[in-house]
Amino acid sequence: MKRNKHIAIAIIFTLICSLLPFAKTSAYELIKQYEVVENSLFYTMEGEEAGKLNKGLVIEAVDEDVNDPYITFKMNNSDYLAKKEFFTIKEVSEHEVVDEEAELEIIGKFVTSDSTSLYKLVDEEQGSIETGSLLPGKTYTFVKENETQLEMIVGSQTLFVKKEEVSSIAPVTSAESVDNSNIHEDASSEETTEPAVTIEKEETQEDESLEETTEPAVTTEKEETQEEEPEQQKLVLMSTFSQNDKYFKVLEVTPVYIKQNDRLVRVGKLLPGEEYPRIRDYGANWHEVKFNNSVAYVKKAMTAPSNGLSIKNKNNGEKFLTRNVVPKEDIAVYDNSSGSLVSFATLYKGINYQIISDYGSWYKISVLDRIGFIRKSDVSEDFSPSVKYFKVTDATAIYIKQNNKLVRVGRLSVGEVYPRIRDYGPNWHEIKFGNSVAYVDKQFTQPSDGKVIKNLITNYKNTSIFFSPKENIAVYENRGGKLVPFAGIYTNASYPVLADYGNWYKVVVSDRLGYVRKQDTVSQFTSNIRLLEATINTAIYVKQGGELKSVGFLKEGATVQRIRDYGPNWHEIEYGTGVGYVRKNYTIPSSKKIVNTSTNVKNSKTFFKAKVNSAVYHNDNGSLVSFASINANETYPIVSDYGSWYKVKLSGREGYIKKNTVTILRKDLVDPIQVYSYKEMEQDIISLAAMYPSIIQTKTIGKSVDGRNIYALKLGTGSTEILVNGSHHAREHITTNLVMEMIDEYAQGYYSNLSVDGYNVNQILKNTSIWFVPMVNPDGVTLVQEGHKSAKNPSYVLSINGGNKDFSAWKANVRGVDLNRQYPADWNNICCNPGKPGPQNYKGTKPLSEPEAKAMYNFTLDNSFKTSISYHTSGEIIYWNFHQKGSDYNRDYKLAQKLSKKTGYSLVPPKSNPSGGGFNDWFLISQKQPGFTPELSPYVGPRPVPIKNFGDIWKENNSVGLMMAYEAYIRTK
């Protein structure tokens, strides 16, 4: 009962299905017209290559899925695929879906030759143009025929092939069924494809054992034909082989097997009547033969012993290359020893086979030790891991991965060879592209040895500069002075620059050195790019009152440093004591090097005002090159004086500006009402020299223990010279304030034609020169002001200060030696020497053991000072006598009285046995010239004089330098 019920249901279902073809409903699909923009391969629906469409052809096609990389078009009644990337949409329309099989009647089929093209008739006048090509040796259909042409409908376009370009033509009979979705080998050159076969248990018993024991199972991708069964089994009894038999003759179509994973897999077949060499017996039922670069197996049952005399194409030692090919379909292997191609074997689709050599449009191979030829068009080359290069056979794209999708960013040129990193899956090469990797479709390439590459580059590092092409651009190789394109980079790519090369950028594509034109690119500034190049004279702006003001420009071609991006459209650069701004759209990133950067260069406190638009020059290569300009009437800080130039810093570069194009803005520079440090003094010395270059000279007379400069400044242009110094003792650093303020005030007075206490500054400084050493003991002063960590050996100074971190009472240098007890003036009899380094009074192991005292000693001997003033603190007294006698005593006493009257300080009475070692003690007895040691400020004990006392100190000493210079001039003229 149940069975009858099931039968009834099946009958009803069958009836319903049989009626469905008659229930017609209207359906629509979007048909688009596509133009081929690059020559494009097309494929069967199974993915097999079918031919090529040329650039410019317009066809109708369907795009069923926007995410599908393929479009579908009709060739006669069959569907074919092509990659979207090679097409552009021309027009979109909606068409009713109809039964196309009813519209087109297939009237015949043809087999292509080695060169069968597709043509389109333009008009009677212009004739036809080539629009594509079909794969050699394949079968296609046609819908119309005339004397010279076979007509086909391709994407709604009427195309044709020329009869003279096809191998054979046959009509389609009513009994034939033509499947246009598949392309078949020419029937004349290949046997019918065999079905797959599995050798059953009974057969393995009959054939004994492949390995002399148990024969492994056999699998194949093909089915053996039915005719290969009972009759062939009988041949086992008919054919016997001895070990001496070196050849066999094939009696029937017989497969060739290889072993894979302990199973036999069919990889080809041998043709009846052909002879082949064999290696040996393999068990009782098999021949072992040479196949590929290894061995294979052929059943004895379908062969007979032979003498091999008919073989004319024996392989006489030709070796395989490391290049492999894979048949796209089952393919014929041809013998050419007779002068015509004769098929003697077949290789099956998908096997991996090594070649011996290229042979035009063929590959030479060896099959069973016979030389054969296979068409290149029938195979794709396989890339083993040992293959390091590939050659491009058809224009192919470069892809990168973005958001898990492949994006086309460039192209490789036909005929060019490139290195590859590795296989990326079965279908792709991985190559170097920019700072990362990209992918190239293997199907448009073949293995290569890379020997033709002349621009290979492996050891390189790209700069941080990137560009994007304005349009798709070519990458050129410089071959013998001629530019040859070998790759392309597309507009959506962001690509790194290897080096700047004038109007070009050097780049590397797939480890090949190339060049792209700068004018074809848009440069990208990333946050780590520090250098920019001006492409035109481009303005420098500063912010003033909430608005941008132009203050100068960068010269076209100039490379400068930038600080950072300022929004999307501006660079922030160093300008003056602050920042300036430059538009990005007039600049490009630069990989050039700046030799003289301003990284560690400081501005002085001196400024100039530009009289005219004033050029700024760099001197990187030993010659002056203009790189910027400062607008007229703009003020700008000076780094230092430099002969007839001023040194400046602008946008990260050291620069030079001509003195005669600017005016110095003179002002009060030194601020003495502060704890005046070594660094502050150093900056003020540079500033004063820049502000008053005609009357101030600076020099370094030595270095301290910790390497600080001991500066001397010469103020004035006269030949009569005197010396003023300060800060022999560390805690007495207010003396440096006084000395620096004297320099500043006297210099201003010189240019302003002022008088101080009746002394005409200009006149005195024209007749005399005052040398100032503002800080004899820079290490000691810094130790008092900043503590033990300012010393190079902090633990040492802390230990000799008894572990006390308060250094305010410290007088010595950083080694614990009192510098004013270091000079060779009765040094052996100095009193109160503690005998070891400490904060004060230790005279050292010998005179001039300390570099600071030695510097003062040598500096004095190198000059002819007529007077010396060495400032100390505190007590408001003046030391003036050290063993002078006679006229020297009278001269010095008179001058001491004058100094006392000016300052209000008391003169220290002469002693019969004064303690020596002081600078002026030595100066008095060695130079025989007046030397004075004023102690500034009322006595404050063993500590620095408070800054609040400076006002009185200045009033008491403001004209001392001028007074002593004037007296020396009068005394010695």
Summary of the structure (lengths in Angstrom):
residues: 973
radius of gyration: 49.8
end to end distance: 150.4
largest distance: 157.9
contacts: 3157
relative contact order: 0.04
helix: 20%
strand: 40%
